């Protein structure tokens, strides 16, 4: 099995903190051991935050890495759990209001390697018994469960821990992964992947551990170990883009495609990314990353009841534009989302503003042919760009019966009506009327000069169209071959003329950069 070794980010300091809690002399139920319950045990809890020393959901090596920002790496609140052999939580302790980030000279500084060591006094455990150890960073609730959990000795908490580990999920309550992506309080949990078993951390108490200077140690594979934790979110960065069409062709381009690219290259003076949107974003994720290990290659799993927001339908139809959540590139910030392995893969929609060179639209005498609209609206018919219906009619002067016999002036009037805001008498929206015009006459209408592309986000380390946690997905549009579709879900031309070439890299945080060529 091919292994991946993706890293991530982190904290900087080691802090020794002592905590104590209330005690009980009741016997421990739920299979915690055969000895009587003893109070006052001590243990040392070492937590390794996502850093460049291999704390990362991964299956392949080598990979590029990128340090987290201070806000992404900080851990100021957390809860650790001791779970007995039957899956019952026998002890938990919330650690709040602690600044574990260490000294940062500047707020913009990134966070590198770090380990936090805590000495904790525990109760409700039995001498000689072994317990699994879990740590959840961040004060975010698990579903509607109060934080911290109210634990009754020997009682299992349904839906949280089982004999095999974590089944509880995080559910977003706001946009994308909120509130699991709060600055200085990102939700993190035990790392669980091909390199690290999230259920593998254990601690065994003996009578010798009743002394503060001889605490029990957390073990992993028979060796003392820090608990590796990772963020439960992935990060999708604000995209970057070129501002010009290329004068080259994609590989294996047909002659029709080459002609269309030549036409666009000649007439487009600038193409600028103005807005973008994410589609197919999941609303739920496992607390601990879940993998199907029965397959020859591990397969990432997400909760069966996870649903998608910003689906394809939110962005319109073949001729209809809908704003499914576009946001302006200017001033945009990175987004945090949950994992997704559904067939409806997470994708990014790009909205570009196309600026045409007016000097490229002249009649036979060399006189400029005015555009129908001054807001940048233009058309494409049979893969050729025009700024007026007069230009189309002149190009097809020998063809009879075009556009249901409508003249250039009549087509312009109908499009003007379509672009007019609705009144009480005409309740149809502008976008509905534009979609009807496009469908009726078979002319691509790029309203206000806007064009659209869509790119599925691929995880290069997994080699699949999936999103996995603790990973940065960064899409850089470095090649645009041709003008895109007239609406986000516009169908690709018969000749396949819209090419998008995106460069994607994956980094743990992980950086995932995707090269995109637009216009195929």
Residue pairs with C-beta under 8 A, 6 or more apart in sequence:
1 194
1 296
1 297
1 298
2 59
2 60
2 297
3 58
3 59
3 60
3 61
3 194
3 195
4 58
4 59
4 60
4 61
4 63
4 193
4 194
4 195
4 461
4 462
5 54
5 56
5 58
5 59
5 60
5 61
5 62
5 63
5 195
6 56
6 57
6 58
6 59
6 60
6 63
6 65
6 461
6 470
6 471
6 506
6 508
6 510
7 50
7 51
7 52
7 53
7 54
7 55
7 56
7 58
7 63
7 65
7 508
7 510
8 50
8 51
8 52
8 55
8 56
8 65
8 68
8 230
8 231
8 470
8 508
8 509
8 510
9 49
9 50
9 51
9 52
9 66
9 67
9 68
9 72
9 73
9 110
9 111
9 112
9 508
9 509
10 48
10 49
10 50
10 51
10 52
10 55
10 67
10 68
10 73
10 111
10 112
10 113
10 114
11 49
11 51
11 73
11 74
11 75
11 100
11 101
11 102
11 111
11 114
11 115
11 116
12 101
12 102
12 103
12 104
12 111
12 112
12 113
12 114
13 100
13 101
13 102
13 103
13 114
13 116
14 114
14 115
14 116
14 117
15 98
15 100
15 116
15 117
15 118
16 117
16 118
16 119
17 95
17 98
17 118
17 119
18 119
18 120
18 121
18 212
19 93
19 95
19 118
19 119
19 120
19 121
20 121
21 93
21 121
21 122
21 123
22 123
23 39
23 40
23 123
24 37
24 39
24 123
24 124
24 153
25 37
25 39
26 37
26 153
27 36
27 37
28 37
28 84
28 90
28 124
28 125
28 126
28 129
28 153
28 154
29 88
29 153
29 154
29 155
30 84
30 86
30 88
30 90
30 153
30 154
30 155
30 156
31 84
31 85
31 86
31 88
32 84
32 85
32 88
32 90
32 125
32 126
32 129
32 131
32 154
33 84
33 126
33 127
33 128
33 129
34 126
34 128
35 126
35 127
35 128
35 129
36 126
37 123
37 124
37 125
37 126
38 125
38 126
38 127
38 205
38 207
38 210
39 123
40 121
40 123
40 210
41 121
41 122
41 123
41 125
41 127
41 205
41 209
41 210
41 216
42 119
42 120
42 121
42 122
42 209
42 210
42 211
42 212
42 214
42 215
42 216
43 119
43 120
43 122
43 203
43 205
43 209
43 215
43 216
43 217
43 218
44 117
44 118
44 119
44 120
44 215
44 216
44 217
44 218
45 80
45 117
45 118
45 119
45 120
45 133
45 135
45 218
45 227
46 115
46 116
46 117
46 118
46 218
46 225
46 226
46 227
47 75
47 78
47 115
47 116
47 117
47 118
47 135
47 137
47 226
47 227
47 229
48 55
48 114
48 115
48 226
48 227
48 228
48 229
49 55
49 73
49 75
49 100
49 111
49 114
49 115
49 116
49 137
49 188
49 229
50 56
50 68
50 73
50 188
50 191
50 228
50 229
50 230
50 231
50 470
50 508
50 509
51 111
51 112
51 113
51 114
52 65
52 67
52 112
52 113
53 113
54 195
54 228
55 191
55 228
55 229
55 230
56 191
56 193
56 230
56 470
56 508
56 510
57 191
57 192
57 193
57 230
57 289
57 468
57 469
57 470
57 471
57 508
58 193
58 194
58 195
58 461
58 508
58 510
59 193
59 194
59 195
59 297
59 298
59 461
59 462
60 461
63 461
63 506
63 507
63 508
63 510
64 505
64 506
64 507
64 510
64 511
65 507
65 508
65 509
65 510
65 511
66 472
66 507
66 508
66 509
66 510
66 511
67 73
67 110
67 111
67 112
67 509
68 110
68 111
68 509
69 108
69 110
69 111
70 101
70 104
70 107
70 108
70 109
70 110
70 111
70 184
71 183
71 184
72 111
72 183
72 186
72 231
72 235
72 509
73 101
73 110
73 111
73 114
73 186
74 99
74 100
74 101
74 111
74 183
74 184
74 185
74 186
75 100
75 101
75 116
75 137
75 138
75 188
76 96
76 97
76 98
76 99
76 100
76 101
76 184
76 185
77 94
77 95
77 96
77 97
77 98
77 137
77 138
77 139
77 185
78 94
78 95
78 98
78 135
78 136
78 137
78 138
79 92
79 93
79 94
79 95
79 135
79 136
79 147
79 148
79 149
80 92
80 93
80 95
80 120
80 133
80 134
80 135
80 136
81 89
81 91
81 92
81 133
81 134
81 135
81 136
81 149
81 161
82 89
82 90
82 91
82 92
82 122
82 125
82 131
82 132
82 133
82 203
83 89
83 90
83 131
83 132
83 133
83 134
83 161
84 90
84 129
84 131
85 129
85 130
85 163
86 156
86 163
87 156
87 161
87 162
87 163
88 154
88 155
88 156
88 157
88 161
89 149
89 151
89 156
89 157
89 160
89 161
90 124
90 125
90 131
90 151
90 153
90 154
91 122
91 123
91 124
91 125
91 131
91 151
92 148
92 149
92 151
93 120
93 122
93 148
94 147
94 148
95 118
96 139
100 114
100 116
101 111
101 184
102 114
104 111
115 226
117 226
119 212
119 215
121 212
122 205
124 153
125 131
125 205
126 205
127 205
127 206
127 207
128 204
128 205
128 206
129 204
129 205
130 202
130 203
130 204
131 202
131 203
131 204
131 205
132 165
132 199
132 201
132 202
133 201
133 202
133 203
133 218
133 227
134 161
134 166
134 189
134 190
134 198
134 201
134 227
135 189
135 190
135 227
135 229
136 142
136 187
136 188
136 189
136 287
137 186
137 187
137 188
137 189
137 229
138 180
138 182
138 185
138 186
138 187
138 188
139 147
139 185
140 147
140 170
140 179
140 180
140 182
140 185
140 187
141 147
142 160
142 168
142 169
142 170
142 287
143 159
143 168
143 169
143 170
143 171
145 160
145 168
149 157
149 160
151 157
159 167
159 168
160 166
160 167
160 168
161 167
161 168
164 199
165 192
165 198
165 199
165 288
166 189
166 190
166 198
166 199
166 286
166 287
166 288
167 286
168 286
168 287
169 284
169 285
169 286
169 287
169 303
170 177
170 180
170 187
170 232
170 284
170 285
170 286
170 287
170 338
171 283
171 284
172 178
172 179
172 180
172 283
172 284
172 338
173 179
176 278
176 281
176 309
176 335
176 336
176 337
176 338
177 232
177 233
177 285
177 336
177 337
177 338
180 186
180 187
180 232
180 233
180 336
180 338
181 187
181 233
181 336
186 231
186 232
186 233
187 231
187 232
187 233
188 229
188 230
188 231
188 232
189 198
189 229
189 230
189 232
189 287
189 288
190 198
190 199
190 201
190 227
190 228
190 229
190 288
191 198
191 228
191 229
191 230
191 289
192 198
192 199
192 288
192 289
192 290
192 291
193 289
193 291
193 298
194 291
194 298
196 228
197 220
198 288
198 289
200 220
200 221
201 218
201 219
201 220
201 225
201 227
202 218
202 219
202 220
203 216
203 217
203 218
203 219
204 216
204 219
205 216
206 216
208 214
209 215
209 216
217 224
218 224
218 225
218 226
218 227
219 225
230 289
230 469
230 470
231 469
231 470
231 509
232 285
232 287
232 289
232 338
232 469
233 285
233 336
233 337
233 338
233 469
233 470
234 336
234 337
234 338
234 339
234 467
234 468
234 469
234 470
234 471
234 472
234 473
235 334
235 335
235 336
235 337
235 471
235 472
235 473
235 509
236 278
236 334
236 335
236 336
236 337
236 346
236 348
236 457
236 472
236 473
236 474
236 475
237 334
237 472
237 473
237 474
237 475
238 276
238 329
238 332
238 333
238 334
239 273
239 276
239 329
239 348
239 350
239 474
239 475
239 476
239 477
240 273
240 475
240 476
240 477
241 272
241 273
241 350
241 352
241 476
241 477
241 478
241 480
242 477
242 478
242 479
242 480
243 270
243 271
243 272
244 270
244 271
244 480
245 261
245 264
245 265
245 268
245 271
245 480
245 481
245 482
245 483
245 519
246 265
246 479
246 480
246 481
247 265
248 481
249 257
249 258
249 261
249 481
250 257
250 481
250 499
250 501
250 517
250 520
253 261
254 495
254 496
256 383
256 495
256 497
257 482
257 495
257 496
257 497
257 499
257 520
259 383
260 383
260 384
260 482
260 493
260 495
260 497
261 481
261 482
261 497
261 519
263 383
263 384
263 385
264 385
264 482
264 483
264 519
266 357
266 360
267 356
267 357
267 360
267 361
267 385
268 354
268 355
268 356
268 357
268 385
268 483
269 355
269 356
269 357
270 354
270 355
271 352
271 353
271 354
271 355
271 451
271 480
271 483
272 352
272 353
272 355
273 329
273 350
273 351
273 352
273 477
274 328
274 329
274 351
274 352
274 353
274 450
275 326
275 327
275 328
275 329
275 351
276 326
276 327
276 329
276 332
276 348
276 349
276 350
276 351
277 310
277 315
277 324
277 325
277 326
277 327
277 348
277 349
277 351
278 310
278 325
278 335
278 337
278 346
278 347
278 348
278 349
279 310
279 311
279 312
279 314
279 315
279 324
279 325
279 346
279 347
279 348
279 349
279 454
280 308
280 310
280 311
280 312
280 340
280 342
280 344
280 345
280 346
280 347
281 308
281 309
281 310
281 337
281 338
281 340
281 346
282 302
282 306
282 307
282 308
282 337
282 338
282 339
282 340
282 342
282 346
282 467
283 306
283 307
283 308
283 309
283 338
284 302
284 303
284 305
284 306
284 307
284 338
285 302
285 303
285 306
285 338
285 339
285 469
286 301
286 302
286 303
286 339
289 300
289 339
289 468
289 469
290 300
290 301
290 302
291 298
291 299
291 300
291 301
292 298
292 299
292 300
292 301
299 341
300 339
300 341
300 462
300 466
300 468
301 341
302 338
302 339
302 340
302 341
302 342
306 338
306 340
306 342
308 340
308 342
308 344
310 324
310 325
311 324
311 344
312 344
312 489
313 322
314 322
314 324
314 325
315 321
315 322
315 323
315 324
315 349
315 488
315 489
316 322
316 324
316 431
316 435
316 487
316 488
316 489
317 435
317 487
317 489
318 439
318 487
318 489
318 490
318 491
319 434
319 435
319 436
319 438
319 439
319 486
319 487
319 490
320 431
320 432
320 434
320 435
320 487
321 431
321 434
321 435
321 447
321 487
321 488
322 431
322 488
324 349
324 488
326 349
326 351
337 346
337 467
338 467
338 469
339 466
339 467
339 468
339 469
340 346
340 466
340 467
341 464
341 466
341 467
345 456
345 457
345 465
345 466
346 456
346 457
346 465
346 467
347 454
347 455
347 456
347 457
348 454
348 455
348 457
348 475
349 452
349 453
349 454
349 488
350 452
350 453
350 454
350 455
350 477
350 484
350 500
350 516
350 518
351 450
351 451
351 452
351 488
352 450
352 451
352 452
352 453
352 480
352 484
352 518
353 376
353 448
353 449
353 450
354 376
354 378
354 446
354 449
354 450
354 451
354 483
355 376
355 449
356 376
356 378
356 385
356 387
356 449
358 368
358 371
358 387
359 368
361 368
361 369
361 371
361 386
361 387
361 388
361 391
362 368
362 369
363 369
363 394
369 387
369 388
369 390
369 391
370 387
370 388
371 377
371 378
371 387
371 388
372 387
372 388
372 389
372 412
372 415
373 419
375 448
375 449
376 448
376 449
376 450
377 419
377 445
377 446
377 447
377 448
377 449
378 385
378 386
378 387
378 446
378 449
379 385
379 386
379 387
379 389
379 392
379 443
379 444
379 445
379 446
380 386
380 443
380 444
380 446
380 483
380 486
381 392
381 442
381 443
381 444
383 493
383 495
383 497
384 395
385 483
386 392
386 395
388 408
388 412
389 408
389 409
389 411
389 412
390 408
392 408
392 443
393 402
393 407
393 408
396 402
403 411
403 441
403 442
403 443
404 440
404 441
406 414
406 441
411 441
411 443
414 437
415 437
415 445
417 433
418 430
418 433
418 434
418 436
418 437
419 430
419 433
419 434
419 447
420 426
420 430
421 430
422 428
422 429
422 430
428 436
434 445
434 447
435 487
437 443
437 445
438 444
438 445
438 486
444 486
444 490
445 486
446 483
446 486
447 486
451 483
451 484
451 485
451 486
452 484
452 485
452 486
452 487
452 488
452 490
453 484
453 485
453 498
453 500
453 516
453 518
453 519
454 488
454 489
454 500
455 475
455 500
455 502
455 514
455 516
456 465
457 465
457 467
457 473
457 475
457 504
457 512
457 514
458 464
458 465
458 504
458 512
458 514
459 465
459 466
459 467
459 468
459 471
459 473
459 506
459 512
460 504
460 505
460 506
460 512
461 471
461 506
461 510
462 468
467 473
470 508
470 509
470 510
471 506
471 507
471 508
471 509
471 510
471 511
471 512
472 506
472 507
472 508
472 509
472 510
472 511
472 512
473 504
473 506
473 512
473 514
474 504
474 505
474 507
474 511
474 512
474 513
474 514
475 502
475 503
475 504
475 513
475 514
475 516
476 502
476 503
476 504
476 513
476 514
476 515
476 516
477 500
477 501
477 502
477 516
477 517
477 518
478 501
478 502
478 503
478 515
478 516
478 517
479 499
479 501
479 515
479 516
479 517
479 518
480 499
480 500
480 501
480 517
480 518
480 519
481 499
481 501
481 517
481 518
481 519
481 520
482 497
482 498
482 499
482 518
482 519
482 520
483 498
483 519
484 490
484 498
484 500
484 518
484 519
485 491
485 492
485 498
492 498
492 520
496 520
497 519
497 520
498 518
498 519
498 520
499 517
499 518
499 519
499 520
500 516
500 517
500 518
500 519
500 520
501 515
501 516
501 517
501 518
502 514
502 515
502 516
502 517
503 513
503 514
503 515
503 516
504 512
504 513
504 514
504 515
504 516
505 511
505 512
505 513
505 514
506 512
506 513
507 513
